[in-house]
Amino acid sequence: MSFHPARFRSRQLSLFLLLLLVLAAVPALARPRTILDDPEFRAEAQRGLDRLYDMDFNGADAIFAGISKRYPEHPVGPFLEALSPWWQIQVNIYDESRDDAFLKAMDTVLDRCEHRLKKDREDLDGMFFEAGAHALRGRLYADRERYFKAARDGQKALHYLEEVRKRDPQNPDLLLGIGLFDYLVDVVPKQHPFLKIFTSFFPKGSRERGLAELSQAAEKGQFVSTEAAFSLLQIYFVFEDDYATSLHYARLLRDRYPDNSLFHVYEGRSFARLNLWDEARRTLQEVAERQAEGKPGYRGDVAEQALYLLSRDAVRRRQYAEALDLLQRLERQPQHGREESVYKTLGRLYRGMALDALGQRDEAVRFYKMVRSAKGPDSARDIAKNLLKAPYPG
């Protein structure tokens, strides 16, 4: 028996990457009257992004605060400062505690952009950061299943991306946004039909062209290679079921940013999907150890994924006491958001199986009933129903 939790997170399997598309426009704006002509800014911003990708949130915040102070009233300040809560949201997508701070920062970005564009409709910084704010805000709306708002922001972001594209159509960094758009508009409606109404707001895409464009951005992009590689990692894992390729990108990213918990757990998950369990176990144990140490980023959804997969592997190896220890750790993880995570629900199913195998039928039944009363996933509920009729054989 095996379960694939990524299948149950429809809000992340839909528009969430599409609405990143405008981020690719950053280097394309190297023109007069734009902040990106400033080599000091470019170097400092890249230094902050490197800290951010390695989940040194305090270090990134300090650098971005310095940039904000150097450029008062410019939209770059609140935009960069919002990236730290943004990445912390990605670490634990169910935790909405940082949503308000992020959305408030995006409102400030948009206000400053609109002020600039009223003074000069050709203001490149105004266009870029307007696009970036709509893209990021739209992605959060998609993650929160507010799809009409997400689609509206996506349309606005796409409009400004096209304006940027006119100014530098050959820049390889632009291929991140173009590639995400081409791929997801083609693929998402086929895998998630309920989203057709939202993707119909956008022009037609192409899966093959999108993958080729994203590969070029990852290989040749000066500033977006990390974002492009991470997008490819997620695409190959979630949409393509090509785990060898997702593992390739996970390992590439981990070489660059060894302390990024998302890259780390994706490496373990890719090993697991390839049935390379020795490698998966070692990698996921590292994630669990870092969670126990309290390392930045190693919490929430990331920690739950690692503990769940390790416990599932322990049940597979009939190491039931080990599985129960891991599942107890999973159960103790703080709840964030309105609903309990799918990993805790699946963990309770495996907890029942381990208890059954150890002859503790009454306790096993209690956990199967908890799974049956949970909201999902349906496959786990169905298996729990069967195990209520006949014990797990071990």
C-alpha positions, -999 to 999 in steps of 0.1 A, spaced: 0 0 0 13 34 -9 -1 69 -10 10 100 -28 1 131 -7 10 155 -35 -20 143 -54 -43 156 -27 -30 192 -27 -50 205 -57 -45 241 -48 -8 236 -53 -11 215 -84 -31 241 -103 -22 277 -109 5 281 -83 35 280 -107 16 299 -135 14 329 -113 51 331 -108 57 339 -145 64 376 -142 94 370 -118 114 361 -149 112 397 -161 137 411 -135 168 410 -157 150 421 -188 146 456 -174 182 466 -176 174 499 -194 178 536 -185 157 548 -157 155 514 -139 170 504 -106 184 473 -122 210 494 -141 226 499 -107 254 473 -103 255 479 -65 218 471 -63 221 440 -85 249 426 -64 232 434 -31 199 420 -42 215 388 -54 233 384 -21 200 387 -3 184 362 -26 212 337 -20 205 341 18 168 337 12 172 305 -9 194 290 18 166 299 43 187 324 62 157 346 67 173 370 92 203 375 69 181 381 39 158 405 58 188 426 69 200 429 33 166 437 20 160 463 47 192 480 37 180 482 1 147 495 12 164 523 32 186 532 3 156 535 -21 128 551 -1 94 552 -18 105 528 -44 85 496 -48 116 474 -46 118 478 -8 84 462 2 87 437 -27 120 423 -15 110 424 22 79 404 14 100 375 0 109 362 35 73 357 46 66 344 11 91 316 13 80 308 49 45 304 35 59 279 10 76 259 37 42 254 54 14 261 29 -13 254 55 -1 281 78 -19 314 70 -4 334 98 19 353 74 -7 360 48 -17 394 61 18 407 63 26 395 28 -6 409 13 -1 442 30 34 444 15 20 437 -20 -6 464 -15 23 489 -7 42 477 -38 11 483 -60 4 517 -45 40 528 -52 39 514 -87 7 531 -96 21 564 -83 51 560 -106 30 550 -136 7 580 -131 38 602 -135 52 582 -164 33 555 -181 66 541 -195 83 538 -161 100 504 -163 103 499 -125 66 507 -121 57 481 -148 80 454 -134 70 456 -98 34 460 -107 37 427 -126 56 410 -98 32 420 -71 2 407 -91 20 375 -99 29 367 -63 -4 378 -49 -22 358 -75 -2 327 -66 -12 331 -29 -48 335 -39 -46 303 -59 -30 285 -29 -60 297 -8 -84 285 -35 -96 320 -44 -93 313 -81 -112 342 -96 -89 367 -77 -59 346 -88 -70 347 -124 -75 384 -124 -40 390 -109 -26 365 -134 -41 385 -163 -26 417 -150 8 400 -145 7 386 -180 -1 420 -195 30 436 -179 51 406 -188 43 412 -225 53 449 -220 86 438 -207 90 412 -234 88 439 -261 119 456 -246 142 425 -245 127 395 -263 160 376 -265 169 376 -229 171 340 -216 159 350 -182 125 359 -197 121 322 -206 112 314 -170 79 332 -172 72 324 -208 80 287 -202 58 284 -171 29 301 -189 33 278 -220 35 246 -199 9 252 -173 -19 266 -195 -15 235 -216 -12 209 -189 -33 221 -159 -67 219 -175 -60 183 -187 -50 171 -152 -74 193 -133 -106 199 -154 -123 220 -128 -96 247 -135 -104 250 -172 -126 280 -166 -97 299 -151 -70 289 -176 -94 299 -204 -86 335 -194 -52 331 -210 -38 324 -245 -31 289 -256 1 272 -243 24 243 -252 37 216 -229 68 208 -251 77 244 -258 73 253 -221 96 225 -209 122 236 -235 120 273 -225 123 264 -188 153 243 -195 170 271 -213 162 295 -184 177 270 -159 209 266 -180 215 300 -194 196 324 -172 218 349 -153 194 356 -124 165 331 -126 183 298 -130 174 288 -94 137 297 -99 136 279 -132 153 248 -118 129 247 -89 99 251 -113 112 222 -133 117 201 -102 81 206 -92 68 201 -127 86 168 -132 75 156 -98 39 167 -97 28 168 -133 51 146 -153 57 117 -128 93 118 -140 111 113 -107 145 107 -121 144 142 -136 129 158 -105 158 141 -86 183 157 -110 170 192 -103 167 185 -65 203 175 -63 214 204 -85 196 229 -62 208 212 -30 244 217 -43 237 254 -45 216 258 -14 222 229 10 201 245 38 169 249 18 143 225 33 121 224 3 149 213 -20 160 188 7 126 171 11 120 170 -26 153 151 -30 140 126 -4 106 123 -20 122 117 -54 144 90 -41 113 74 -25 92 75 -57 121 58 -75 121 31 -48 157 40 -38 148 36 -2 183 36 13 189 70 -2 154 82 6 158 71 42 191 88 46 179 121 31 146 122 50 163 113 82 185 144 77 153 165 72 138 150 104 170 157 124 171 193 112 135 197 122 144 184 157 173 209 159 149 237 150 168 248 118 150 275 98 126 262 73 125 227 87 90 227 101 54 225 92 47 208 59 83 199 52 88 181 86 55 163 82 63 150 48 97 136 60 82 120 92 53 105 72 75 89 45 100 76 71 72 60 91 57 45 59 91 30 51 94 16 86 60 -2 83 71 -15 49 102 -29 66 81 -43 95 99 -21 119 67 -13 138 82 2 169 103 26 148 72 35 128 52 43 159 80 65 173 80 85 140 42 87 139 41 100 174 65 128 163 43 135 134 12 137 156 30 162 178 37 186 150 18 219 156 -14 224 136 -15 254 113 -46 265 94 -82 255 96 -77 218 89 -53 191 99 -28 182 72 -32 152 49 1 138 63 -14 135 98 -44 117 84 -22 93 64 0 89 94 -29 77 115 -37 51 89 -2 37 92 -3 40 129 -33 17 129 -15 -7 106 16 -8 129 -6 -14 159 -25 -41 141 7 -59 132 17 -57 169 -16 -73 179 -31 -41 194 -63 -44 175 -85 -21 197 -60 8 194 -57 1 157 -95 4 152 -95 37 170 -70 52 145 -89 37 115 -120 54 127 -102 87 130 -91 83 94 -127 75 83 -140 106 100 -113 129 84 -121 149 53 -96 131 31 -80 117 12 -106 93 -1 -81 65 -8 -70 65 28 -106 65 40 -114 35 18 -84 15 30 -93 23 66 -128 10 59 -114 -23 47 -90 -25 77 -119 -21 101 -133 -52 86 -101 -73 86 -68 -65 105 -37 -54 87 -17 -86 82 18 -72 88 
